[in-house]
């Protein structure tokens, strides 16, 4: 089934809701001490909008959102982050996106990462490839020494600092921006990997991007495994060569 035909037009509608407040919106809640972990009314209203609109076209599919939750035990459900990078959105930094994944019996089968600031739609459907708007996209072929690696971990833990240093000394450059936008850059071949270990993000932060990278010719595996489960938040999403090189550096790391 081609979900893109009905879902992409709906997701594009959030641009009109979000763009007028880009860089000029009130923070109404703070989820943690992290200054970027904030909530605006638009996080909540966009999620509600998507839930209602998705239900109109696919009433049989469940819905789980970052702000209002939902039932993850359903066999088929949408997993949604209405504004990934709300901290960037509040400050007017163009690395924020709207993210959607469709979970079918534990597998991600369709996903969207929508850069609503530039009106760029990154999307993938399992077995159909990955696209930026209507153009196919593909991961890079760079190896570790030339790689730009986006990463996420808890730096306060010594073991994570040691692991980061091991990767940094073997790679060209490591950057840490924002999950959805970074996944899109990996899928387009501009970045080379998205690496997450001992994550602070949640399933809705990662599920959409892992399918996008995979369908763009990349390889996605959980650390310590040769397979991928979206519920396991320790993973590598990269071009195949680089994925294997990074994985080898985790031989002695304990999750």
N, C-alpha and C positions, 0 to 999 in steps of 0.2 A: 504493500500500500504506500502511495506517495503522500506522506503527511505534509510535505513542504507546501503543496498547493493550497492547503487550507490554513496552515498554521503560520507560515511566513507573513502573509498579509496582516494577520492579527497582531503579531509581534511588532510589525512595523508601525502600528498605530501608537505604540507607547512613546514614540519620538515626539509627537505633538504634546503629550502629557509632560515629558521630562525636559525638553530643550529650553522652554522659557525660564525654568528654574535652575539651569546649569550654572553653578558658581554663585547662586543667589537663593539659598533655601535654608530654612530653619532646622536645626537639629532638635528632635523632640525626645531622643532617648540615647543612652550610651550603654552598650551591652557588656563592655569590659573596660579595663584601664587603658587599653590600646586606643590612641586618639583617632584612629581610622575606623574603629568598630562602633559606628554611630548609625542612627536610624532617623529617617525623615518621614513625614506623612506620605510622601510619594512612594517610598518603599512599600508601604502598606496598600496604598490605593492602586498602584500598578499591579501588585500581586492579585488583588481582588478582581481587577479588570480582566487579567489574563485567565483567572479561574472561571469567571463567568462566560467569557467568550469561547474558551476551549470547550466548555460544557455544552455550548450551543451546537458545535459542529461534531463533537465526540462525547455524547452524554455518558457513554459506557466506561470512559477512562477516568480513573481517580486523579487526585491532585494533591501534591505536597509542596508547600512553599516555605521559604526561609522564615517569613514573618508570622504566618498563621498555622504552620504545620500541616498535618494531614496523616493519612493512613499508609504507612510504608509496607504494610502486609498485603496490600492488594497485588494481584498478579500483573496488572497493567496500570501505570500511573505516570502523570507528568511530575517532574521534579524541577522546581523553578527558583531561581534567584532573581528577583525583580530588578535590583540594582547591585551588580557586583562591583565593589569599589565605591561604596557610598561616600567614604572619606574623600576620594578624588572628586566625586560629583559635587560635594559641598564646596570644595575649593576651586572648582572650575578647571580641573585637570582632565584631559581627554583620554583617560585609560579606563573608563567605566563602561560596563556593558549590561545588557539584559541576557540572562542565560536560561535555556530550557533543555531538558533531557526527557526522553520518553523511555521508561523502564518497563520491559516486558519479561516476566519470569526471571528477574535478576540480571537481565542483559540490557545495556543501553543500545537502542535501535534507531534513534533519531535524536538530533541535537541542533541547537541554535546558539550562537554567540553573536549578539546584535550590538554593534557599535553605533549607538543611537546618536552620538555627536556628529559623526561623519556619514551616517546613514549607510553603513557597510554591514551587510548580512553574511555572516559565516555560518554555513550549515552543512550537515552530513546526514545521510540515511544509510544504514548498514547495508553494505554490498553495492552501493551506488556511487561511492566516492565522496569527496569533500569539495565545497565550492565557496568562493567569495562572490556574492551576488549570483551571477550566472556562469562565472568563469571557474574552471577546475583549478584546484590548488594542490601543491605537493610539498612535502618536507624536503629539507636540504640533504646533502650527502657529506657534510663536513665531519671530520673525526674530532676526537677529544681535544687535541692541542689547538684547534682553530675554533672551538665551539663557544657560542654564547648560550649559557645555561641559566634559565630562570629557575629559582629554587624557593622552597619554603620549609622551614623547620623552627623548632624552639631553640633559639640561640643561648638561652640561659643554662642549658644543660651542657656539661663539659663534653660528653660523648658526641654531641651534635657539633660542637665547635671543632673537635678533632676530625670528625668525618668531613665537615665542610673544608677544612684546611687540606685534607687529602685530595679532594676534588679540585680545589682551587689551584693547587700546585701542578696539576696535570692538564688543566684546561686553559683556553685562551682568555675567557672572560665570564664572570658569573654576575647576573643581575637579578634583582628581586623587585618586581613591579606589582602587577595585579593579575589574579588567576585567569580570568576570562580573556583579557586582552593578550596575555602572554601565550596562552594556548593558541590563539588565532595566529600570533606571530610564528609559533613553531610550525603550525600547519601550512603556513605560507612560505616556509623556508627562510624567514628573516632571523628568527631565533632557531636554535638547534635542539633544545630539550627543555622540558618542564620536569623538574625533579622535586618530589615531595616526600619527606621522611619526618616522622614524629610531627605530623601536621597540626596546625591550629585551625585550618579550614574544615568544611563539612562536605558531605556527599554532593550537595547542590553546587559547590564551588568547583568540583572536579569532573563529575560525570559528563557534562556536555563537551568539555574540551578533550577528554580522552578519546571519545568517539571521533571527534573532528580530526585529531592527529592520526588516529589509526586509519581512517578512511582517506587521509591524505598521503598514504603510503608509509606511515610511521609504525613504530612498534611500541606497544604499551604493556608493561608487565609490573606486577607487584614485586617489591624488593624481597629477594629470597625465593622467588617463584618464577616459573616460565609461563604463567598465565596471569590473567587480570580479572579481578572482582572489584566492581565499583565501590563496594562497601568497605574494602580494605584501602585505607587512606595513605598507604606508603607505596609509592609507585614511581616509575620512570616512563615518560612519554617523549619519544625522540625518534630521529631517523634510525633505521635498524642497526647500522654500524655503531653509532654513538650510544644507543641504548645498551648494547652488549658491553661496550667499554666502560660505561658508568657502572653497570651492574657488577662488573668484576671488582670495582673499588669498594663494594659493600660486603665483600666476603667475610670480613670479621666484625661487621656491625650488627648489633643485636637490637631488634625493634623493641 
